[in-house]
Amino acid sequence: MPGVTEGVEIVVPTRLRFLLSPRDRPRGARRMDFDADATVGHLIQAAGVPLTEVGRLRLDGAAVPPSARPYPGSTIEVDEVERPQPLPPGGFLLDVGLGALARRLRLLGLDVAWSNDADDPDLVVRATTEDRVLLTQDRRLLMRRALPRGALVRGSHPDDQLADVLDRFAPEPAPLTRCTACGGSLAPVAKEEVAHLLEPATRRSYEEFVRCASCARVYWHGAHAARIEAMIRRATGR
């Protein structure tokens, strides 16, 4: 056996230290009680780190999968997941607390599913059936066994959250091509086809419109355009 001291040491990199308890963050490690039935993956998550945030693992210096079993006195070294990660074909699924981030991702033309009343089991089922990666700030949700793909969103402000998601997945943006309300695709529409839906001032001031193919919501280059375009420039660098 690689050691005689009871317990297993979990060592995490600097960028994952915030997931540990406050007392363990300064040294970036947590000592866990040894459990003969616990795998490396179980111990890492028990320390507060979802496996979605984990890359390569080493057990006493040797590369191992999460299913490996440690010995008393073992040290488990954790690497952060490599970036960028591939985005699954279904795109993103966001939990109820990330509505502002969902809007920003849709403004960038990304495939985003979001609902303000989805519970945790619903999110796991949808992520599975639609082949989406679940974005959340709920660590416990990411630890559900049935969840195929997930990511912990960093940051307290939507702009910081957006920067984190773009850095992690590096998706190809197509700004202003999706509906911010439902995520459907936008297409140009003649003014006369939507004139009856517009306020008089809008009909007088604007000539070009697009409409969502899914929910029929109409958009135009209005008063908020400069702010939206500034956000897109910050996010995409163009």
N, C-alpha and C positions, 0 to 999 in steps of 0.2 A: 504494500500500500504506500501511496506517496506521502503519507504523513500520519502522525499519531495524535495530533490535536483534534478534539471533537469540533465539529462545525465545518462549514464550507464558506469560503470567502468569495464574494461576488465583486469583481472589479470592473468599473464602467469608465468610459472615456469622459472627458470634460463636458462635451455637449450633451451628455445624458445624465449628468449629475443632478440636474434639477428634478429628476424623477425619484431620486432617493429621499429618504426622510431627512429633515434638516440636520440632524446630528451626524448623518453619514456623508453629507455632501462635501465637507471640507477635504476629506481624504479620498472621496470617490469610490468608496467600497462599503459593503455591508456583509457582516458575518451572519450566516443563517445556520440554524440547527440542522444537523445531519438527519436525513430521513431516508432509509433504505429504499422506500418506494418512490421517492421524488426524482424526477429527471432533471437534467441541467435546465431545460426550458421551464419546468415548474418552479424551480428555485429562482430563476431570473425574474419571472413574473411575480412571484411572492415578494421579491425585493422591491417591486413597484415599476418594473420596466416591461412594457408590452413587447412581445416578440416581433411585432410589426416594426419596431424601432431598432431591431438588432440585426447586425450583419454577421461577420465571422465570429465563431466561438472557439476558445481554446480551454481545454481542461488539463491543468498541470502542464501547459506548454504545447499540447498536441491538439490539432484541429479536430473538432467533434461536431456532430449534429445536435439539435436540441433534445433528441431522444436519448442521448448518452446519460449514463448514471455516474455520479461522482462517488468518491470515497470520503470517509472522515478525514478532515485536514486538507481536502482538495482546494485548489484555487481555480475559479472560473473567470476568464478574462473575456470581456464583451467588447466588440467593435460596433460602432454605429452603422446602420444600414447604408450602403453605398448610394450616392446620388450621381446622376439622375436615375430614377427607377422607371421601368417601362410602364406606360399607362395601359390598362386593359381596354379591349375594344369597346366596352360599354361606357367608358368615361368615368365621371365622378358621381358619387352620392354623398350628400352632406347631411349631417344630423340637424335637429331642429334649432340648435343654438348658433348655427352658422349661416343664417339667412343673408346677412350683409356680404359675406364672402361669396355666397352663391350668386348674388347679383353681379359682383365684380367679375367672377369667372365667366358668367354668361355674356357680359359686355365684351369680353375678349373672344367670344365666339366658341367657347368650350362646351362640351356636352355635360350638363350638370342636372342631376335630379335632386330636388329638395322639396320637403313638405313641412309645414309648421305643426303638424299633429302626428307625425310618425313616431311610434314607440320603438324601443330597442329591438324586440323580435322582428317587427316589420322591416327595420333597416337591414338586419342580417339576411332576411329572406330576399329582399330586393337586391342587395349587393350580390347575392348568389345567383339569382335567376337572370339578372340583367348584366352580369359580368362587369360590375363596377367596383371601384375602390372606394371604401367608406372613409370619409374625412370627418374627424371628430376631435374634441378636446377631452373626451371621457375615456380615461385609461381602461376602466372596467369593461366598457363596451368593446374595446379592441382585444380584450383577453377572452372573448367568447370563442369557444372552440369551433363553432359552426361558421364563423366569419372567414371567408376565403382571402380577402385582401383588405387592408386598412392602413391608415396613417394618422399619427397624432399631429394635429396642426399647432404650430408654435406661434405665439404672439397674442396680445390682448386687443390689438387694433386691427380692423379688417385689412388695412393696407399692409401691415406686417404679416398677417396671415396669408394674404395673396402672394407676397414675396416668397414666403416659405414654401407654399404649394408649387409655385412656378420653378423654384430652385430644385425641389425634390423630384418633380416629374418632367420638367422641361417640355410641356406640351406645345404644339404649334398653334399660335393664336390666329384667329380670323376675326378681328374686332368688328363689332356692330353687325353681326350676322345672325344673332339669336335673340329671341324674346327674353327680356329680363324677368317677366312674370312666370312663364312656364318652360322656357328653354327651347321652344320650337324654332324652326328656321324662319328667317325673314326674307321677304321677296318684294321688289318694287311693285307698287300698285298705283294705278291712275287716280288722280285727285278726284275725278268725278265719281269714282266707285266708292269713295269713303267720305265724300263731302258731307253727307247727312249725319256722320258720326262726329264731326268737328264743331268746335265752338266758333262763333262768327269771327273772332279775332284771329284764330288759327287759319281759317279759310282765306282771310284777307292777306295774311302775312307769309304763308308758305305754299310752295308748289310741288315739292317732292316728298313722297311718303313711301313707307314700307309697311307691310302687314305680316303678322305671324300666321304661318300656315296651320298652326294647331289651335290657337285660341282666338284668332282674328283681331288681336289688339293692333292698333295702328300707332306708328312712330314717325317722328319728323325731327329735323335738325332745329331743336327749340332752345329755350333759354338756358337749359342745363348742359348744352353741348360743349362749351368750353371746359367746364369742370370735368366732364366725362372724358374728353379728349386728353386732358392733362393727366388723368389717372391712367389712361391707356399708354401714354408716352412713358410715364414712370415705370409701368409694369413691363413694357416691351422694349423700351429703349428706342422707339421709333414713332 
